[in-house]
Amino acid sequence: AQSVAQPEDQVNVAEGNPLTVKCTYSVSGNPYLFWYVQYPNRGLQFLLKYITGDNLVKGSYGFEAEFNKSQTSFHLKKPSALVSDSALYFCAVSLQDDKIIFGKGTRLHILP
Amino acid sequence: ETGVTQTPRHLVMGMTNKKSLKCEQHLGHNAMYWYKQSAKKPLELMFVYSLEERVENNSVPSRFSPECPNSSHLFLHLHTLQPEDSALYLCASSQDLRVPEAFFGQGTRLTVV
C-alpha cells in the first residue's frame, strides 16, 4: 500500500535560516511526488511536483524539493526562510493512474 | 484563488439535521474529490468522481452522501452526523484521474453539536 510519512509534527526555524521539511514515501513503482501548503483559513495550494527528470525540483515562493530514490525521500527546502512561510505543509504521493495520498502534515513556524 | 469554490465556509449542525456542502469549479476539470481533514491526521480521501461517475468510495459511512450532477459541481449531503464528524471538508479537482495534481477549495469547517 502507498503511504507518506512526515516525521515531524512541527518545525521551528529562525527567519533567514535555511529550512527543511522532511517527507518519505513507500510505493511500488515510479511515484509522482507533490508538496502542498495550507495557510490559515485558506485551502491547500500546490507548491511543486516531481514527475520525472531532474531530481531537484523548483516550485513556488522559492521552495525546492529533492527527489532521492534510494532513500525514498522528497524533502522540501528553502535557502532562507521568511515569516510568511509559516503554514502547514503536506507531502503527497501517487502512482500514475492512482489517487493522491497525503501525509499528515508538518506545521512550519518561522521565528522573527 | 485556486478556481475551486466551496460553500458554506463554516457550518454548525445538530445531529438530527440535514445539510449539504457545495463545491464548484470552472477549470474544465473532469475529476473531483471530497477529503476530510481532522486535526493531526492525514487527509482522508472520501469520494472520487470522474466524468460525473463515482469511481471510489473509501468506506465512508452512509451518513455522507455525495452527488455530482455535472462536471463543475459536487455536493456532499450530510444527515444524522456524529460529533466526531466535525472536521474541515475539502473539495478538490484535477484535470483527470491520470493527472493527480489537484486544486483545492478553501474548505468547509463543519461542527456537529
Interface residues (C-beta under 8 A of the other chain):
Chain A: V4 D9 Y32 F34 Y36 N41 R42 G43 L44 Q45 F46 K49 F90 S94 Q96 D97 D98 K99 I100 I101 F102 G103 K104 G105
Chain B: T2 V4 Q6 Y33 Y35 K40 K41 P42 L43 L45 V48 E56 L90 A92 L97 R98 P100 E101 A102 F103 F104 G105 Q106 G107
